[in-house]
């Protein structure tokens, strides 16, 4: 009854449609849809209701109804045509075009369809031209940006769009060709920070990778104007202008690595003059009082990055020579600034350190002794020229300069300490009544005591003064620095127990005071940072680090300081250094007994190991650090901003992680607290040593942990690359072994992970280690390959002609090592099960194949025996001729003995497989059952 009523309603709807009463027609079709379940009728009703929607201009409903009809019958040409019409009206031309293509395919002779296709194609092209016309976009953006009455939201959107456009090659060229540089200069003239910033970022994008455009923009904007923009007291602006200058320098010097051909090459013949002009202006910024501290930092960053050679194999160091001749005095002026003096230039906390780094890089970039002598003479003349018996401010500045150089090229700094009056002036300033003099002198003494011989001089001549300052000063800044100076002098002997600088117990007292300051939350962060720095020196002493790890409040206070993630790089570095010392994860030179005897004979000093630096004590310290929550602190430190987390700090963190992962029992704790995830970025970025240490720690975790828990989600795929790098023959045997174990664990998880291992080109390395003489390496590689053969691509490698891969696996099945046999037999069982061709190939690669197979089937270890029997079954299943060879051998007797064994739960799989082999023989008719 319902179906008949639905048909009647459909007919009513058709009549209403013919009468052009589309609303009544739609109502009839809708009622009919509720009454029927017949698919053909449903398709017709949806299609008809779509026609009503088109007539009533309800295009969304029309497209939806047509889609439902198409879902029932994908070749419903009327429904396709109606959906095409609806989509065209909705502006979805590309989707409409696809529907019309299907219509034209179904009815190729329909002229209406062909005409609609042509019309849609023209409409799409026109829409794309209008929509993506770069010229019109550029014009529109500039109109909005230069209109003072533009709404803030439109202004921001236009600025962002312009920046994005400038980063695209086509967009950058259109801006440049359409008078865009002049318009961008107008934006710079508006003095509105958000517009100036947008203009600078757009110019930066336009200069990237295009030498001619970069040259034109440099000349149009002018270097002096660029530098004045970088000199402002606005961090975002200063950084954006620095990026612009870097883009220009990269393009002019060819550092962008792009090839320039044709017109682009011809337009700019020589860029040296422009590069020299930029360098000159950057050097002028260093000594100018008009430049903000942020601007000075960016100028130093640019000089650091672009002046010294990146590869010392390049002969030309003319840029460094130019800077030494024309700018070294200006750099020394920055290094010698004393913040509390009235004449001080505007600085940030990092300015003097950046200048020290630049001096170090310039000095390292010099090629010969005459160049280094010239460099030293300029420094000597500057320092001696600054000394003035009548002006204490100048003397303080001179010592501050020496202090800054000591943080750069140490050998140069030590030569300058030998200048007449320098060390004496340091000691004299310690006794000054002015606090800023004491502050500079104490910091200089800290840096001067890096060399053991120099430290000994200061211990002889200056320790009493430092102690006096420590006792009498009320200035916390001086007090803490004095303490760090004493800490550094106390640790000058490093880990050598025989070179203690102070009396027994003195370093422990210093450390106790550092811990006290560290735990005092009422003291400012900067002062507490110095306390951590003091501990970074003192924890070289085993007594100090042993006491420190037992002081849980002090440890947790240090961890909280690290988690706070301030903008100070040295906090993270000091914390990381302290933890490296506590875990003994620094590099230790191998002690050669013969050389020790020789040193004793010649009465030379022999380094002594502290009793508390032995493994038992180290393990105990690691346990305590884990209990105190070190992993959560390390994971927070890893997440710090890249500007704060330097590569050197990353390396220290990687060393700590590796030390923490040493005991397999602790790895679960590390994983549970997020240590596995934190190690991934350390293994991918940083120094070469740091990446290897982090990868080794990852290998230790991945070898024994469930990868789904240790590296949840997509992170597990990021782990593969660092592990594969550990297979390099330059890495040590332990790293190779643990990398293979971890890859074995990962390859057992999923085929997607196996595919990732293949993609990272690990297979040749795994195969090489299968040839290794070292038993454990060979075993680990074979186990890894056993998991990898489940992948089709790996199987293809075994199927390929002209290689000995299968032969190696067969021969490894005949090894004496049970574990190697087990892994190799597993791999062979999977390979022979997957491909009949490999069953034949197995019998051809070596004449010993049958003997090896028989040994496997008689093996004492049940897992090896089972795998051997599976291989036998695979060979039997492959071909009757192969089965005939096996029945004629002793294998039949072995299978009979195994098959007749008494039922045993442990041996059930072995007995069952042997019986299946015997049944195969019977199927071929080679043997008959005995009643």
C-alpha positions, 0 to 999 in steps of 0.5 A, a space after each residue: 500500500 505504501 509503495 503504491 501511494 508513493 508512486 501516486 504522489 510521484 505522479 502528482 508531483 510530476 503534474 505540479 511540475 508541468 503546471 510550474 507549481 514547483 513548491 507543491 511538486 517538491 512537497 509531493 516528492 518529499 512525502 513520497 520519499 518517506 513512504 518508499 524503500 525502492 531504490 529506483 523510485 528513491 533515485 527518481 524522487 531525489 532527482 525530481 526534487 533536485 529539479 524543483 530546487 533548481 527552479 526555486 533557486 535553492 541550489 544547496 538543496 538541489 545539489 544535495 538531492 542530486 548527490 543522493 540520487 547519484 549515490 544510488 545510481 552513479 550513472 544517473 545522467 539527469 542527476 549529474 546534470 542537475 548537480 552540475 547546474 546547482 554547483 555552477 550557481 554556487 560558484 563551485 565551477 571545478 566540481 561542476 566541471 567534473 560532473 559535466 565531464 562524466 555526463 559527456 563521457 556517458 553521452 559523448 554525442 550530446 552537443 548540449 553537454 559539450 557546449 556546457 563543458 566549453 562554457 565552464 572551462 572558460 568560466 574557470 579560467 576567467 575566475 582563476 585569472 581574476 582571483 589570482 591576478 597578482 597585479 590586482 592583489 598587489 594594487 588592492 593591498 597597497 590601496 588598503 595600506 596607504 589609506 589612512 581610513 582603512 579599518 584595523 582588521 583590513 589593514 592587518 590582513 593586507 599587511 600579512 598578505 603582502 608579506 606572504 606574496 613577497 615570499 613567493 618568487 612570482 609575487 615578489 617579481 610582480 611587486 617589484 615590476 609594479 613600482 612596489 619598492 616605491 610604495 613600500 618606501 611610502 609605508 616606511 615613511 608612515 612611521 606606523 610600526 605595524 606598517 613599517 614592519 610589514 614593509 620590512 618583512 615584504 622587502 626581506 622576502 623580495 630579496 631572498 634568492 635574487 641578487 639583482 632585486 636585492 641590489 636594487 632594494 639596497 640602493 633604493 632603501 639605502 643602507 643608512 636608513 636600514 641601519 637606523 631602522 635596526 637601531 630602534 628600541 623595538 625587538 620585533 622591528 630590530 629582528 625584522 630589519 636584521 632578517 632583511 639585511 641577512 637576506 640581502 647579504 645572502 643574495 649578494 654573496 651567493 649564500 642562498 645557494 641558488 643558481 643565477 643565469 642569464 639576465 639575473 647574472 648579467 645585471 649584477 657583476 660585482 657585489 663586493 662593494 655593496 657587501 663592504 658598505 654593509 659591513 662598514 655601516 654595521 661596524 659604525 653602529 657598534 660604537 654609536 650612542 644613538 643605537 639601542 642595545 637591541 640594535 647593537 646585538 643585531 649588528 653583532 649577530 650579522 657580523 658574527 654570521 657573515 664576516 668569518 669564513 664558514 669553511 677554513 679551507 677557503 683561502 680568502 679571509 679578506 672580510 675578516 682582515 677588513 673588519 680587524 683593520 677598520 672595526 676591531 677598536 669599535 668591537 673592543 669599545 663594546 666589550 669594555 663597556 661598564 653598565 654602571 658608568 655614565 659614559 656607557 653605551 645602551 646595552 642588553 644582557 647579551 651585548 658584551 658576550 656577543 662582542 666577545 664571540 665576534 672577537 673569538 671568531 675573527 681571531 680564529 679566522 686569521 691564517 698566519 702568525 703575522 695576522 695574529 700579531 697584528 690583531 694582538 697589537 691592536 688589542 694591546 694598544 687599545 688597552 694600554 691607551 685606555 689606562 689612565 692614572 688620573 681616571 679610574 673609569 678608564 682603568 675599569 673599562 680597560 680591565 673590562 675589555 681584558 675580561 671580555 677578550 678572556 671570554 673569547 680567544 683564551 690564548 690572546 686573553 692570557 697574553 694580554 694578562 701578561 701586559 705590565 700592570 694588568 693583573 696588578 690593576 685587577 687586584 687593586 680594583 678589588 680593593 677599591 671602595 667603588 662597587 662597580 670597580 669591585 664588580 668588574 675586577 671580580 668578574 675579570 678574576 673569574 675569567 682570568 682563572 681559567 688557566 691552571 697556572 693563572 689560577 695559581 697566581 690569583 690564589 697566591 695574590 688575590 684570594 685573600 682580597 676576594 674573601 675580604 670582599 665576600 665578607 665585607 660587601 653588602 651588595 648581593 651582586 658582588 657577593 655572589 660573583 665573588 663566591 663564583 670566583 672562589 668556586 672557579 678557583 677552587 675547581 681549577 684542578 678539574 676532576 683531578 683529586 690530586 690538584 685541589 686548590 684549597 684546603 680540605 673542606 673549603 670547596 664543600 663550604 663554598 658549595 653549601 653557600 651556593 646551595 643556600 642561595 639557590 634555595 632562597 626563593 626571596 633572592 632574585 633569579 639573576 643572583 640564584 643563576 650565579 649560585 648555579 654557575 658556582 655549582 657548575 664549577 664546584 661539582 667537578 669535585 666528587 665530594 661536592 656533587 655527592 652532597 648536592 644530589 643528597 640535598 633534594 630541596 637544592 636540586 628541586 630549586 635548580 630544576 624549577 629555575 631551569 623550568 622557568 625558561 628565562 631569556 638568559 642562556 647561561 641558566 640552562 647551560 649552568 644547570 646542564 653543566 652541573 648535571 653533567 658533572 653529577 652524572 660524570 657524563 663528561 669525556 674522560 681520557 683513557 688512562 694508559 698504564 704504561 704512560 702512568 708508569 712513565 710519568 711517575 718515573 719522570 716525576 710528572 704529575 699523574 691525575 688521580 681519580 676521586 674515590 666517589 667518582 667510581 661507578 657505584 657512586 655514580 649509579 647512586 647519584 643517578 638514582 637520586 637525580 631520577 627520584 628528585 624529578 630530573 626528567 621533567 626538568 630536562 623535558 622542560 629545558 629541551 622545549 626552551 626557545 632555540 635562542 636560549 637553548 644553544 647547541 652546546 647546551 643540547 649536547 650537555 643535555 644529551 650527555 645527561 640523558 645517556 648517563 640516566 639511561 645506562 641502567 635498563 631498570 631506570 628506562 621505564 621511569 624515563 619513558 613514563 616521565 616523557 624522556 623518550 619524546 624529549 630525546 628526539 629533538 636532541 638527536 635531530 639537531 645540535 652538535 655532532 657529538 650531541 646528536 650521537 649521544 642523544 641517538 644512543 640514549 634513544 637506542 637504549 630506550 627503544 631496545 627495551 621499551 614498547 615503542 607505542 608508549 615510549 614514542 606515541 603517535 607519529 613520533 615513533 617514525 622520527 626515531 628511525 633516522 637517528 638510530 640508523 645513523 648509529 649504524 655508521 662504522 665510525 660509531 663504536 661497537 656498543 652504539 652499533 649493537 644497541 641501534 640494531 636492537 632498537 631497530 629490531 624492536 621497531 621493525 616488529 611493530 608494523 610494516 609502516 615502520 619497516 618501510 621507514 627503516 628501508 627509506 632511511 637506507 638502513 638495509 645495506 648496513 644491517 646486511 653488513 653487520 650480518 657478516 660481522 665477526 663479532 658474535 653479538 653484532 652478527 646476532 643483533 643484525 640477523 634478528 633485525 633482518 628476521 623482522 624486516 623480511 616480513 616486508 615485500 620490498 625486502 623479499 624482492 631483494 632476496 628474490 633478485 639475481 646476482 646476490 648472496 643474501 639468501 646464501 648468507 641466511 642459509 649459512 647463518 642457520 648452520 652457525 653454532 650460536 643458538 640465537 643467530 640460528 634462531 633468527 636466521 631460521 625465522 627469516 628463512 621460514 618467512 622467506 620460503 613461505 612467501 615465495 616458492 622461487 626462494 624454496 628452489 633458490 635455497 637448494 642452489 645457493 649452497 651444497 650444504 643446504 640439506 645438512 643445515 636443514 636436517 640440523 635445524 630439524 634435530 635442534 635441542 632448542 624447540 624454537 629453532 627446531 620448529 622453524 626448521 620444520 616450517 622451512 621443510 614444510 615450505 619446501 615440500 609445499 613448493 614442488 613435488 621434485 623438491 619433495 622427492 629430494 627430501 623424501 630420499 634424504 634422512 629428513 624423512 626419518 627425522 620427521 618420522 621420529 619427531 612426528 611419533 614423539 609423545 604428546 607434550 604441551 611444550 612440543 605441540 607445535 613441533 610435533 604438529 608441523 612434523 606430522 603436516 610434513 609427513 601428510 604432504 609426503 602422503 599427498 604426493 604418494 611418496 609414503 603410505 600410512 601404516 594401519 
